[in-house]
Amino acid sequence: MRIDVLTLFPDMFRAVFGVSIYQRAMDNGLVQINLHNIRDYTHDRHHTVDDTPYGGGPGMVMKPEPIFEAVEAVKAQSEASSDVPVILLTPQGRLFDQKIAGELSQYPHLIIICGHYEGVDERVAEHMATDRLSIGDYVLTGGELPAMVVIDAVVRLVPGVLGSSESPVSESHMDGLLEYPQYTRPSDFRGWMVPDILLSGDHARIARWRQEQSLRRTLERRPDLINKAKLSPEDRKILAQLASSGAK
């Protein structure tokens, strides 16, 4: 997978994606993350990327010209330039979630635009971006941190990036539920014991316990997810038992 990031602050990404699974994924040729400084696509000696908003108001707005030129230059290098998603990070975008991460992980190439200042000229959103994403209902200084979140969530779903093919499948939100509790050695830490069932070696009972814990946690901590989750008849039976036993 190739990901091109258009930003005013490329150095912010180097510290994050130069370590851990990202670096290994790039070293193994699974992922290519390219950083593009939007200022490099300006044509004045001051490398101007913003200007005052028409109609007045506080702050500055990012100009359309360098962003369009940057995206067009990146697309010209792509074999699938007509189909590559161009994602604008903005508080006005659709709320990013695990489902969207899964959808994006299927593309061989993504282009991500990081907004800044008071925002980006609307013509970028209307005529260049194919999608607009937000990571939450709050305002950040720029699109760099949201871009890192999106890239992190997407890259770990690329086949081969994580050590085990089962790792991303069993995590929170993959099936719409929160993940079950995890334990490792020692089995007794300061008197807090690992549940006996996890030490039993009975994989069928362990699987059922984990699913029950996943449903219980979701019901207690994020009940809003229950109605959107992919529930099997067995899941609904467990939920009914939890409700009858007094769980939230």
MOBEL-V299031 format. One record per residue. N is the residue number from 1. BURIAL is # if it has 9 or more other ideal C-beta (glycine too) atoms within 8 Angstrom, else .. D_FIRST is the distance of its C-alpha to the first C-alpha in Angstrom with 2 decimals. Layout:
{{N:BURIAL:D_FIRST} {N:BURIAL:D_FIRST}}
This chain:
{{1:#:0.00} {2:#:3.79} {3:#:6.61} {4:#:10.10} {5:#:13.05} {6:#:16.52} {7:#:19.24} {8:#:22.78} {9:.:22.23} {10:#:19.24} {11:.:21.18} {12:#:20.83} {13:#:17.15} {14:#:17.77} {15:.:20.08} {16:#:17.78} {17:#:14.47} {18:.:16.46} {19:.:17.68} {20:.:17.32} {21:#:14.29} {22:#:11.95} {23:#:13.58} {24:#:13.60} {25:#:9.91} {26:#:9.57} {27:.:12.71} {28:.:11.59} {29:.:8.67} {30:#:6.30} {31:#:4.77} {32:.:6.19} {33:#:8.46} {34:#:11.05} {35:#:14.36} {36:#:16.80} {37:.:20.41} {38:#:21.83} {39:#:25.18} {40:.:24.12} {41:#:24.32} {42:#:27.91} {43:.:30.96} {44:.:33.79} {45:.:34.96} {46:.:34.32} {47:.:30.64} {48:.:31.49} {49:#:28.71} {50:#:31.01} {51:.:34.40} {52:.:36.98} {53:#:36.53} {54:.:38.70} {55:.:41.41} {56:.:41.60} {57:.:40.31} {58:.:39.04} {59:.:36.08} {60:#:33.87} {61:#:31.23} {62:#:28.16} {63:#:28.85} {64:#:26.87} {65:.:27.10} {66:#:24.78} {67:#:22.07} {68:#:22.34} {69:#:22.38} {70:#:19.34} {71:#:17.23} {72:.:18.86} {73:#:18.21} {74:#:14.45} {75:#:14.54} {76:.:16.74} {77:.:14.14} {78:#:11.69} {79:.:12.49} {80:.:12.10} {81:.:13.85} {82:.:16.16} {83:.:13.87} {84:#:11.33} {85:#:12.50} {86:#:14.40} {87:#:15.28} {88:#:18.52} {89:#:19.45} {90:#:23.13} {91:.:25.85} {92:.:26.54} {93:#:23.24} {94:.:22.89} {95:#:22.78} {96:#:19.39} {97:.:19.53} {98:.:17.89} {99:.:17.96} {100:#:16.01} {101:#:13.40} {102:#:13.19} {103:.:13.08} {104:#:10.23} {105:#:8.08} {106:.:8.76} {107:#:7.22} {108:.:4.56} {109:#:5.67} {110:#:8.03} {111:#:11.14} {112:#:13.34} {113:#:17.03} {114:#:19.22} {115:#:22.82} {116:#:25.82} {117:#:29.63} {118:.:31.16} {119:.:28.13} {120:#:26.62} {121:#:28.64} {122:.:28.55} {123:.:27.72} {124:#:24.14} {125:#:23.84} {126:.:25.82} {127:.:24.58} {128:#:21.13} {129:#:19.26} {130:.:18.24} {131:#:18.20} {132:#:20.00} {133:#:19.41} {134:#:21.81} {135:#:21.62} {136:.:25.39} {137:.:28.80} {138:.:29.51} {139:.:29.17} {140:.:27.27} {141:.:27.80} {142:#:24.49} {143:#:20.99} {144:#:19.57} {145:#:20.25} {146:#:19.02} {147:#:15.69} {148:#:15.47} {149:#:16.47} {150:#:13.92} {151:#:10.99} {152:.:12.81} {153:#:13.38} {154:#:9.93} {155:#:8.18} {156:#:11.19} {157:#:10.70} {158:#:7.63} {159:.:9.93} {160:.:11.35} {161:#:10.69} {162:#:14.22} {163:.:17.12} {164:.:18.45} {165:.:17.03} {166:.:19.86} {167:#:19.10} {168:#:17.03} {169:.:19.30} {170:.:22.49} {171:.:21.79} {172:.:23.48} {173:#:22.63} {174:#:20.59} {175:.:23.72} {176:.:25.20} {177:#:27.35} {178:#:27.56} {179:#:27.07} {180:#:30.20} {181:.:31.72} {182:.:30.60} {183:.:33.02} {184:.:33.21} {185:.:36.11} {186:.:38.90} {187:.:40.15} {188:.:42.88} {189:.:41.94} {190:.:44.92} {191:.:46.31} {192:.:43.20} {193:.:42.49} {194:.:39.43} {195:.:40.26} {196:.:42.23} {197:#:40.20} {198:#:37.14} {199:.:39.45} {200:.:40.98} {201:.:38.61} {202:.:38.98} {203:.:35.39} {204:.:36.46} {205:#:38.35} {206:#:35.56} {207:.:33.06} {208:.:35.60} {209:#:36.36} {210:#:32.75} {211:#:32.38} {212:#:35.70} {213:#:34.69} {214:#:31.45} {215:#:33.56} {216:#:36.25} {217:#:33.98} {218:#:32.37} {219:#:35.86} {220:.:37.21} {221:.:34.47} {222:.:32.47} {223:#:34.76} {224:.:33.01} {225:#:30.11} {226:#:32.46} {227:.:33.01} {228:.:29.30} {229:#:28.38} {230:.:28.07} {231:.:31.43} {232:.:32.95} {233:.:36.75} {234:.:36.90} {235:#:35.08} {236:#:37.66} {237:.:40.42} {238:#:39.28} {239:#:39.10} {240:.:42.61} {241:.:43.83} {242:#:42.34} {243:.:44.04} {244:.:47.34} {245:.:47.20} {246:.:46.89} {247:.:43.22} {248:.:41.95}}
